[in-house]
């Protein structure tokens, strides 16, 4: 199951109205349109999954339209190809083949979400049946979770060129495909002290696969995340936040740790205190063999003060 991080929801990609062409394609695939399909693959695979110039699905004008199509249509209609087809890879087929890779449409007619981007405890990628059925407001499969607006293209694919899902992968295969804010590659590889003081741990990590969270410039949990110092909070620790951490309860939401939330004028956690511009690099490091460089919040001699 993909890791769930309690974090402020990133803004959903901008979605336009369903175009007439989109509705015509949908009617043809569902059988509501009696017009002939002409040539092409059975089930309309050439319409949805066939690659045009640049490897994009036919009819997609740009990357934003491709993302919109994936959010609205990917795995929401049954596949008509024979399951025994040797050239038919279910992972990169835009249609579903069983309940395990089926997606319910995620958007309601009013623009809201039909279900949240969290797994259902009663049914998720297994043979169990949720008593709420399709009316459940949680995800019933990995397909529903990974292609939910809260998850799609929020992280980089750790398989890169070896990814079997290709252009239908739920993860970004290039930095420009990410739908969340992220730092420059130079800032990630060689962070400056100014970057550390003002931006370190202020964005959620988009890096796919296991890596060293402590030396990563991104945040991974609320205890790791920093508000940007420009909000005006001081480097003095918030007693409410400190008490919530020492109490041993690890799964509290952000607002449950401090009633003032984002607006609190005090530092929430060690990262906000140590890397605050008023505190960062103002005291000597006690580790004589420290090799953390700018990631260390303390000084290492006069040149670092």
N, C-alpha and C positions, 0 to 999 in steps of 0.2 A: 504494500500500500504506500503511495507517495506520502512523504513526510508533510504533516500539517503544521504550519507555523501561525501562531496567533499574532497578527500584525495588522496595521491599518490597511484596509483594502485599497490596492492601487486603483487608479481611475480606469474604468472599463473603456475599451476602444470605442471611438465614435462610430455609431452605426446609423446608416441612412435608411430611408424607406425601402421596402422591397420593390425592386424594379419590375415592370411588366415582363421583361425577359426572364427574370427569376421565377415569376409566377407561372409563365408558360412552361419553363423547364420542369417545375414542380408538378404541374398538371399532367405533362407527358409521362413523367416517371410513375405517377400514382395511378395512371390509367384513366383519369378524368377527361383527358383530351383524346378524341378519336382520330386526330390527324396522324398520318403515317410517320413513323420514326425515321424511315429511310435507312441508309447504311449505318455501319458502326457496330460497336460492341453491344451484346445483349444487356438489357437493363439500363442503358444510357451511360455506361461507363465512359464512353468517349466524351460525352457532354460534361460529366462531372470530373472525371479523373484524367481524361486525355490531356496531354501537355501541348500547349501552343508554344509560341516563341518565348524564350526565357524560362521554359519549364513551368509555366503557370497554367492552371486549369483553363479550358476554353471559356471565353466569355468574361474572364476576370481582367479588368483594366489595369489594376495596380495592386500593390501588396495589401492595402487597406481593404479592398474589395475581396481579396482572397481570404483574409482573416475573417471578414464578415460572413463569407460563405461557409467557412469551417465552423464558426460558432453556430450558425443557423441550421446547416444542412448535413454536416459530416456525421455518418452513421445513424441518421434518423429515418432512413427508408431501407427496406429489405433488398438484398442482392438477388438477382435472378439468374446468375451464373451457376453452373453445376459445381457443387462442392468438390467434386473429384477432379476438376480442372487443374492440371499440373502447373499451369502458368498463373494460377490465381492465388495471390498472397493476401490473406485476409487482413494483414496488418496495414497494407497500403491500399486497400480497397475502400472507397468512400461510402460503401453500404454495409449494413450489419448482416450477420450470418446466424446469430443466435441471441438469446437474451443477455449473454455475457458481454457482447460488444455493441449492443443496441444503446442508442441515446434517445431519450425523450427530448422533444424540442425544448430548449432552455428559456426562450423568450415568450412571454405572454403577449396577447394582442395589445395591451396597454403599455408595452415596453418594459414591464417589470420582469423579474426572474421567476420561473416556475419552480425552481428548487435551488438550494444553497450549494456552495462548493465544499461540501463536507460529506464523508461517507455515511451511509445509513448503517446503523448497528444491527438492523433486522435482516438486511439483504445487501450484500456487496460482493460481486464476483463469485457467487456460489449458488447452490441449488435451493436455498431457502427462499421463502416468499414473504415479502413485506405485506402486512395487513392493510396498509394504505394504498398499495398498488401504484399505479401511475400518478396518483394524487399526492404521493409522498413528497415532502419538501427537502429531501436529502438525496444524494447520489446513490444509485444502485449498481454502478459499475465503474471500473477505471476509466472507461471511455467517457462517461458522464462527468467524472471528476477532472480528468486531464484536459478535456475540451470545454470546460466551464469558463466563463469570462474571468473568474478569479484566478485561473491557473494557466490558460492558454498563452504561450509565448512569454511567460514570466521568468523562465530560466533558460540557460543555454543547454543544448543537448550534449551530454558527455560522451556520446558515441560518435559525434561529428560525422565524418565521411562514411563510417561503417554502419550508420543508422539504416535499418531495413525499411523504415517508414517514409523516408525521403521527404518529399514536399508536403506530405500529410502528417508529419511529426508534430506533436503538441508542443515541442520545445523549439526554441530559436536555434537555427543553424548558423547564424551570423549575428553580430552585435546589432546591426541595423534592423533586425527582425524583432528585437526585444520590445515588449510593450510596457516596460517599467523603466524608471530613471536608472541610469548607471554611470559610473565614472569612466574617464578616458583610460585606455590601456596603459598609457604612461603613468597616470596617477596610481593605477593598481600595482604596477611593477616597481616604480621608484617614487613612493610618496614623499613629498617634502614636509618640513615641519609645519609650514603654513597650512598645507592640506590636512595634516593630522589634527591640528588645533581646531579647524573650522569645519571639516567635512568627514573625517574618519568616523566610520560606523553610523553615518547618518542616512545611508541607503540600504535597502534590503538586498541580500546577496542573490544575484542571478546566475551564479556559477553552478553548473550541474556536476554531480558526482562528488565523492568524498574529497575533502581537502581540509587544510589546517584552519579551523575557525579563528583561533587566537591571533594568527598572523594575517588573516584576511582583512582587507580594509572595509568589508561590508558587515552588516549586522545579520545575525541569524536567529536570535530570540529577543524578547523584550528586555531581558537583563543585559543583553549585548548591545542594544540599540541606543543611539544618542539623538536627542533633539538637536537641531542646529542651534549653535550658541546665539545666533542673531535674534532668537526669540527673547533673550534678555534674562534668562535664569542665571543664578550665581553658581559658584563652585561649592557652596556649602551644601552638605547632604540633607536630603529631605527625611525627617524622622519617620514619617508614615511609610515611605518607600522602604527604608531600612528595616523597619519592624515587619513589613510584609515579607521581606526576603529571609530574615532570621527566623520567622515563624515556621519555616520548612515547607510551606504550601507553594508548590512550583507551578501550578496550572491556573493561577489567578489571572484574570484579564487585566489589561493596563489600568483601566478606570477603577478596578477593585483594589489596586495597590495604593493609589492616592486619589482622594476625591476631587482634587484639583486637576488631575489628568495632565494633558499637554500644557495647560496654562500655569502649572505650578512654578513658583519663582525660585525653587531650590533644585539641586541636582538629584536626578533619579538614577541611583546606582553608581558603581565605581567608574565606569567609562565616562559618564558625564562630569564626574568630579575630577578625575585624573587628567583628562584631555581638554578640560575647559581652558580657554586662552588665558584666564587669570591664574591657573595652576600649572599648566603644562610647561615643563622645563624650567621650573622655579626652585626645585630642590634636588640635591645630589642623589644619585643612584647608589644603593647599598650593595649592589652586585658588582664586584671588581672585575668579573669576567662577562659582563653583559654584552650581548651581541645583537640586541634588538634594534639598534640604530634609532631612527626617528620614531619607531613604534614604542620605544621606551619613553614613559612620561617624565623621566628624570634626567638630570644633566650628567655628563661624563667629562668633567673638566671645564676649565675656563672657556674654551672655544665653543662649548655647548650651552653656556649660561646665557 
